[in-house]
Amino acid sequence: MKKQLLIAVDGSIYSSQSLEYITLLFADNPDINFHLMTCISVSQSVIPAAADSSNSLMPLSPGGEKKKQSAQYYLQNATDKLIRLQIAPERIDSTVEMSGYNIAAAIQRQAEHLLVDCILVGRRGLNTLSEMLLGSVSTTLLKKCHEIPLWIIDGEVTNKNFLAPVDGSLPCLLAIDHLAHIMEGQKDITIYLFHCLHFLGKKIEPNPESFYHIWDKEWCNTHLTGEDHLFHGPKQLLIEAGIPENKIVILPEISDLEAAHGIIRQAEKHQCGTIVIGRRGDEIAKGILGGVSDRTIKHAQDIALWVVG
């Protein structure tokens, strides 16, 4: 099955690292196609140009035509880089999109229009003050984009292993389902399934009925019940997607005061370049410390984060 990834590029080191990441995983997978996108502002910014450009996917320049030429230059450079990294040209297309001040919204609109399988952005690592004043593109997408999986690339990622935290919840299983869909049939990866018993949280009990609307009743009753329900369902989804069983590793459960830190430590320990994490909706209370997915995203460095939900 063909899949399409939407990749935001801007000529920066962050988008370059994103391109290197996708070639690390998908250079030899002809079923994965790439849509490169960059945005240009169609109106003058009301904040200083230097500050605005640090948040933008395109540096502002006088005149719309000059901006368009710069955007096309960045896209051509990105395309050339992918081709040098052994991506066939027919797997790549690109667009320049006009935007106002909200570049994240323009990215999301294009992703919805193209029906892509995910949005991929490089993270700039803005400090807290910059986030408050400007808001980064990745942060805005995290807040607003819940229907399309979001891949955030933080730094240089050189390892193909995956860590997938599991807790028996629907967001977790949807994240595993997304991983299975994207990596279907791929045999050169190792996926680690991990559950953290954090002291302030409570373990989610099996409730297969709540999954019937997505997977059929027989499948849910078979794979989402029993003592091993946390791992059995996720493992089965991966096996059904053609991931070799010997490439799926169930890690021992551990206890940790902070689940997010436990997840990051396990990713580092097992040399995982990607964490795949499900995110609960806003309607579910997350407590005073915020959700585990939010804190994992905030603290992870030099890793890719696939956020689903």
GIDAQUI-V218923 format. One record per pair of residues at least 6 apart in sequence whose ideal C-beta (glycine too) atoms are under 8 Angstrom apart, sorted by the first residue. I is the first residue (numbers start at 1). J is the second residue. D is the distance in whole Angstrom. If there is no record, write none. Layout:
BEGIN
{{I:J:D} {I:J:D}}
END
This chain:
BEGIN
{{1:31:6} {1:181:8} {1:184:7} {2:31:5} {2:32:8} {2:33:6} {3:31:6} {3:32:5} {3:33:7} {3:117:5} {3:181:7} {3:182:6} {4:32:8} {4:33:5} {4:34:7} {4:35:6} {4:114:7} {4:115:8} {4:116:5} {4:117:6} {5:22:7} {5:32:7} {5:33:7} {5:34:5} {5:35:7} {5:116:6} {5:117:6} {5:118:6} {5:120:6} {5:151:8} {6:35:5} {6:37:6} {6:107:7} {6:110:7} {6:111:5} {6:114:6} {6:116:4} {6:118:7} {6:119:5} {6:120:7} {7:15:8} {7:18:6} {7:19:7} {7:22:7} {7:34:6} {7:35:7} {7:36:5} {7:37:7} {7:78:8} {7:120:5} {7:121:8} {8:15:7} {8:18:8} {8:37:6} {8:38:7} {8:39:8} {8:57:5} {8:107:6} {8:119:7} {8:120:7} {8:121:5} {8:122:8} {8:137:7} {9:15:4} {9:18:7} {9:19:7} {9:36:5} {9:37:7} {9:38:5} {9:57:7} {9:74:6} {9:75:7} {9:78:5} {10:38:6} {10:56:7} {10:57:4} {10:58:6} {10:59:8} {10:74:6} {11:59:8} {11:73:8} {11:74:4} {11:77:7} {11:78:8} {12:122:7} {12:124:8} {13:122:8} {14:122:3} {14:123:7} {14:124:6} {14:153:7} {15:74:8} {15:78:7} {15:122:5} {16:81:7} {16:122:8} {17:122:6} {17:153:6} {17:155:7} {17:156:6} {17:157:7} {18:120:6} {18:121:7} {18:122:5} {18:153:5} {19:78:6} {19:81:5} {19:82:6} {19:85:7} {20:85:7} {20:156:7} {20:157:8} {21:120:8} {21:153:5} {21:157:5} {21:273:8} {21:304:6} {22:32:8} {22:34:7} {22:82:8} {22:120:7} {23:82:7} {23:85:4} {23:86:7} {23:87:6} {24:157:7} {24:158:7} {24:160:6} {24:273:7} {25:160:6} {25:189:8} {26:32:4} {26:87:8} {27:85:6} {27:86:5} {27:87:6} {28:86:8} {28:188:8} {29:186:6} {30:88:7} {30:91:7} {31:184:8} {32:91:7} {32:182:8} {33:91:5} {33:92:7} {33:93:8} {34:82:7} {34:87:7} {34:91:6} {34:92:5} {34:93:8} {35:93:6} {35:94:7} {35:95:7} {35:114:6} {35:116:6} {36:75:5} {36:78:5} {36:79:7} {36:92:7} {36:93:7} {36:94:4} {36:95:8} {37:94:7} {37:95:5} {37:96:8} {37:97:6} {37:107:7} {37:110:6} {38:57:6} {38:58:6} {38:71:5} {38:74:5} {38:75:6} {38:94:8} {38:96:6} {38:97:7} {39:56:7} {39:57:5} {39:58:6} {39:71:8} {39:96:8} {39:97:5} {39:98:7} {39:99:4} {39:103:5} {39:106:5} {39:107:7} {40:58:5} {40:64:7} {40:67:4} {40:68:6} {40:70:8} {40:71:5} {40:96:6} {40:97:8} {40:98:6} {40:99:7} {41:56:7} {41:58:7} {41:60:6} {41:67:7} {41:99:6} {41:100:7} {41:101:7} {41:103:8} {42:64:7} {42:98:5} {42:99:7} {42:100:7} {43:100:6} {43:101:8} {45:52:5} {45:60:6} {45:101:7} {47:134:8} {49:60:5} {51:133:7} {51:134:7} {52:60:6} {52:134:7} {53:59:4} {53:60:6} {54:124:7} {54:126:8} {54:130:7} {54:134:7} {55:103:8} {55:124:8} {55:126:7} {55:130:8} {55:134:4} {55:135:7} {55:136:6} {55:137:7} {56:103:6} {56:137:8} {57:103:5} {57:107:8} {57:137:6} {58:67:7} {58:70:7} {58:71:6} {58:74:8} {58:103:8} {59:70:7} {60:67:7} {61:67:5} {61:70:6} {68:96:6} {71:96:4} {72:96:6} {75:94:4} {75:96:7} {78:94:7} {79:89:8} {79:92:5} {79:94:6} {82:92:6} {83:89:6} {83:92:8} {95:110:7} {97:106:5} {97:107:8} {97:110:6} {98:106:7} {99:105:7} {99:106:4} {100:106:8} {102:140:7} {103:137:6} {104:137:5} {104:140:4} {104:141:5} {104:144:7} {104:145:8} {105:140:8} {105:144:7} {107:119:6} {107:121:7} {107:137:7} {107:141:7} {108:119:7} {108:141:7} {108:144:7} {108:145:5} {108:148:7} {111:119:5} {111:145:8} {111:148:5} {112:147:8} {112:148:7} {116:148:7} {117:149:7} {117:178:8} {117:181:7} {117:182:6} {118:148:6} {118:149:4} {118:150:7} {118:151:5} {118:178:8} {118:182:7} {118:306:7} {119:141:7} {119:145:7} {119:148:6} {119:149:7} {119:150:5} {119:151:7} {120:150:8} {120:151:4} {120:152:8} {120:153:7} {121:137:6} {121:138:5} {121:141:7} {121:150:7} {121:151:7} {121:152:6} {121:153:7} {122:138:8} {122:152:8} {122:153:5} {122:154:8} {123:136:7} {123:138:5} {123:152:5} {123:153:7} {123:154:5} {124:136:6} {124:137:8} {124:138:7} {125:154:7} {126:134:7} {126:136:5} {126:139:8} {130:136:8} {131:139:6} {138:150:8} {138:152:5} {141:150:6} {142:150:6} {142:152:8} {142:297:7} {142:307:7} {146:279:8} {146:281:7} {146:309:6} {149:178:5} {149:306:6} {149:307:7} {149:308:5} {150:306:8} {150:307:5} {151:304:6} {151:305:7} {151:306:5} {151:307:8} {152:297:7} {152:304:7} {152:305:5} {152:307:7} {153:304:5} {154:300:6} {154:301:6} {154:302:6} {154:303:6} {154:304:7} {154:305:7} {155:301:6} {155:302:4} {155:303:7} {156:302:6} {157:273:4} {157:274:7} {157:302:7} {157:303:6} {157:304:5} {158:273:6} {159:271:5} {159:272:6} {159:273:4} {160:188:7} {160:189:5} {160:190:8} {160:273:6} {161:189:7} {161:190:5} {161:191:8} {161:192:7} {161:270:6} {161:271:6} {161:272:4} {161:273:6} {161:274:7} {162:179:7} {162:183:8} {162:189:6} {162:190:7} {162:191:5} {162:192:7} {162:272:6} {162:273:8} {162:274:5} {162:275:8} {162:276:6} {163:191:8} {163:192:5} {163:194:6} {163:263:7} {163:266:6} {163:267:4} {163:270:7} {163:272:4} {163:274:7} {163:275:5} {163:276:7} {164:175:7} {164:176:6} {164:179:6} {164:191:6} {164:192:7} {164:193:6} {164:194:7} {164:234:7} {164:275:8} {164:276:5} {164:277:8} {165:172:7} {165:194:5} {165:195:7} {165:196:7} {165:259:8} {165:263:5} {165:275:7} {165:277:6} {165:292:8} {165:296:8} {166:172:5} {166:176:7} {166:193:5} {166:194:7} {166:195:5} {166:230:5} {166:231:6} {166:234:5} {167:195:6} {167:203:8} {167:204:6} {167:230:7} {168:203:8} {168:204:4} {168:205:7} {168:206:6} {168:224:8} {168:229:6} {168:230:5} {169:204:5} {169:278:7} {169:280:7} {170:210:6} {170:211:7} {170:214:8} {170:278:8} {171:278:3} {171:279:6} {171:280:5} {171:281:8} {171:293:8} {171:308:7} {171:309:4} {172:234:7} {172:278:4} {173:211:7} {173:224:8} {173:233:6} {173:234:7} {173:237:7} {173:278:7} {174:214:8} {174:278:6} {174:308:5} {174:309:6} {175:276:5} {175:277:6} {175:278:4} {175:306:7} {175:308:4} {175:309:7} {176:233:8} {176:234:4} {176:237:5} {176:238:7} {176:276:7} {176:278:8} {177:237:6} {178:276:7} {178:306:7} {178:308:5} {179:191:7} {179:238:7} {179:276:5} {179:306:7} {180:237:5} {180:238:5} {180:240:7} {180:241:4} {180:243:7} {181:241:7} {183:189:6} {183:191:8} {183:241:7} {183:243:7} {184:241:5} {184:242:6} {185:241:7} {185:242:4} {185:243:8} {186:242:8} {186:243:7} {187:242:8} {187:243:8} {187:244:6} {187:247:7} {189:243:8} {189:247:6} {190:247:5} {190:248:8} {190:249:6} {191:238:6} {191:243:7} {191:247:6} {191:248:5} {191:249:7} {192:249:5} {192:250:8} {192:251:6} {192:266:7} {192:270:5} {192:272:6} {193:231:5} {193:234:6} {193:235:7} {193:248:7} {193:249:7} {193:250:5} {193:251:7} {194:251:5} {194:263:7} {194:266:5} {195:230:5} {195:231:7} {195:251:8} {195:253:5} {196:253:7} {196:254:6} {196:255:8} {196:256:5} {196:259:4} {196:262:4} {196:263:6} {196:266:8} {197:203:7} {197:253:6} {197:254:7} {197:255:5} {197:256:7} {198:255:7} {198:256:5} {198:257:7} {198:258:7} {198:259:4} {198:262:7} {198:292:8} {199:255:7} {199:256:8} {199:257:6} {200:257:8} {200:287:8} {200:289:8} {201:259:7} {206:224:6} {206:225:5} {206:226:7} {206:229:4} {207:224:8} {208:217:8} {208:220:4} {208:221:5} {208:224:4} {208:225:6} {209:220:8} {211:220:5} {211:224:6} {212:220:6} {223:229:8} {223:232:5} {223:233:4} {223:236:5} {224:232:7} {224:233:5} {226:232:7} {231:250:5} {235:245:8} {235:248:5} {235:250:7} {238:248:5} {239:245:6} {239:248:7} {249:270:8} {251:266:6} {251:270:8} {254:262:6} {254:266:8} {256:262:4} {258:295:7} {259:292:5} {259:295:8} {260:292:5} {260:295:4} {260:296:4} {260:298:8} {260:299:6} {261:299:7} {263:275:6} {263:277:8} {263:292:7} {263:296:5} {264:275:8} {264:296:6} {264:299:6} {264:300:6} {264:303:8} {266:272:8} {267:275:5} {267:300:8} {267:303:6} {272:303:7} {273:303:6} {273:304:6} {274:303:7} {274:304:4} {274:305:7} {274:306:6} {275:296:7} {275:300:6} {275:303:6} {275:304:7} {275:305:5} {275:306:7} {276:306:4} {276:308:7} {277:292:8} {277:293:5} {277:296:6} {277:297:8} {277:305:7} {277:306:7} {277:307:6} {277:308:7} {278:293:7} {278:308:5} {278:309:5} {279:291:7} {279:293:4} {279:294:8} {279:307:6} {279:308:7} {279:309:4} {280:286:7} {280:291:6} {280:293:7} {280:309:7} {281:309:7} {286:294:7} {289:295:7} {293:307:7} {296:305:7} {297:305:6} {297:307:7}}
END
